Amino acid sequence: MDHNGIIFHKIEPADSSSIGLVAKWYYDEWAIPIETTRQRLADQIQGEVVFQLVLAKDNVPVATGGLYHRVGLHEAHPRFKEFGPWVALLYTDKKLRHHGYGGMLLEKIQDQSRNMGIKRIYLYTYTAEGLYLKRDWQPLEKVRYKGHETTVMEKNLKQEGS
C-alpha cells in the first residue's frame, strides 16, 4: 500500500475535534458512551491512557488506537491486571477497512511503545487474531469475554539490534 499522505498524530487533551471523532467511532462500533471516551482522552488519566494515536490519509482521519494500562477485560478477568500495557480500541473507519490502515497503526503503536522502553505489550481480540498472528503476536490464553471466545495475546518488543 502507498504510504504517501499517511500521518500519525498523538491525541493531546486539548484536541477536542479528534477526541470527538474517536468518541463517535467508539460509540458506533462498541457502544462505548461518548462521554466515557471524551473524559478518558481529554483527562488522559494517569495510570490509564499511555497514548492514543490517529492515522490520517491526506489529512482525513482513518483509524485510531492506543496503549492503555486499564482495559475492559480486567473487569471480567482480574488476573490480567498484572499484564500490560495493552493495545486497545483499534478502529478503522468502516468505509476504509481492508486497506492496511489497521496494520500500519499497529506497527506505529508498537514502534512508539518500543521507543518508550516498553519491552512487552498485550491485547485481546475475538475478531482479528489472524492479523496479529501475521505480525508475530503470541496467543497466551483463550477466555470468554462479552459472549465471545477471545484470544489474549502478547508481543515481545525486541529492541533494534537485539
N, C-alpha and C positions, 0 to 999 in steps of 0.2 A: 504494500500500500504506500502511496505517495505521502511522505511526511511533511511536505511543504504546506505551510499555512497552519500547522499544528502548534499550539502554545499551551502551556500548563500554567495555572496560577494558583497560589495558595489563598484560600479564603481567609481574610482578616475579619476581626469582629465588626468593623465598620462597613463592610462590603454588603450593604443591605440588598442590593439587586441580585447578587449571586446567591445570597442566603435565601432570599425569597424564591428564586427559581429552584434551588435544591429542595427547599421545603415542599414546593408544589410537586416536583418529581417524586419525592419520597411518599407524599400522601397518595398520589395517583397509583404508585406501584405497590406499596406495602401498607397503606392506610395509617402511616405514622402521622399523628396530629401535626399540622403545620406549625403550631406554636411550640411544640416539643423540639422540632428541628431548628426553628428560629432561635430559641433560647440556647440550645446546645451549641450552635455555631456562633452566635453573637457573643455569648458569655465565654465560650471556649474554656469551660470549667476545667481548672487544673485537675489532673488526675482522671480526666475523661477523654477529651479530644487531644490527640497528639498533633495532627494536622488534617486538613480537608483540602483536596485539590479539585480543580475544574479543568477539563480538557476542552479547548475550543479549536474549531477548524474555521479558518477565515473569519475570526472574531465572533463566531456563533458557538455558544456553549453546546457541547455534545454529550459529555459524560462527566461523572463526578464519583468520588470515593475518598475514603480517608483511612487514617490509622487511629485506633481508639484503644483506651485501656479498659473501658467497660462496654460490654455488648449484651444484647438481649439474651443470648444463650446462657449467661451467668445466672439468670433468674430460674430457669428450668433445670440447669445442671451446674450447681455452685462449685463443683470440683474443678471446673475450668477457670475459675478466678485466679488460680496460681499461674496460668499461662498468659502470655501477652507480650507486646501489644498485638491488636487484631486488625487486619484489613477488613473493613466493613463498609456496607452500604454502597457497593459498586453498582452504578447505574449508568446506562446509556439510553439516550433519547430513543423511544420506541421506533421512530421513523428512520433511525440511523444505525440500527443494530446490524450485526454480521458484516461489519466493515473493518474490524480490527481495533476499534477505538478502546474497547474494554481491556484488551491485551496491552495496548500502549499505556493506558492509565495504570494498569497493574505494574508494569515494568517501572514506571516513574515512581510509584509508591514504594516499590522495592528499593530502587536506587536512592530515594530520599531517606528511607529508613537506614540503609547501609551507611550513607553519608553522616547520619546522626550517631553512628556507632552501635546501632541495634544489630544484634547477632542472629536473632531468630524472631520470626513473625508467624502469626496464626490466622486462620479464617475458618468459616464454616459455610457449607453450601448444600443445597438439595437440587440445584438446577444446573450447575456449571462445573461439576467435578472434572470432566474431561478437559476443560480449558486449563484448569490448574495442574492437572497431571502432566499435560504437554509442556508446562513451564516449570517442571521439576519440584512441584509441591508434593509432599508425602502425606498420605492418609494416616491419621492417628487412630481414629475410632469412628464408628457409626452410632448415632444416637437418634432417638425420636425427639423431634422439636417442631412444635406448631403443626402436628399432624403429618409430618414428612420424615422419611428416613434421611437424615442429614449427616454429611461427612465433615468431621473436624480434621483440618489439615495444618501442617506446619511447613515452613520454608527456612532452611539454613541460609543466611545471607553471608556467604563466604566473601571475605574481603578480597578486593582485586589483588592478584599476585599470590594468593594463598591457596 
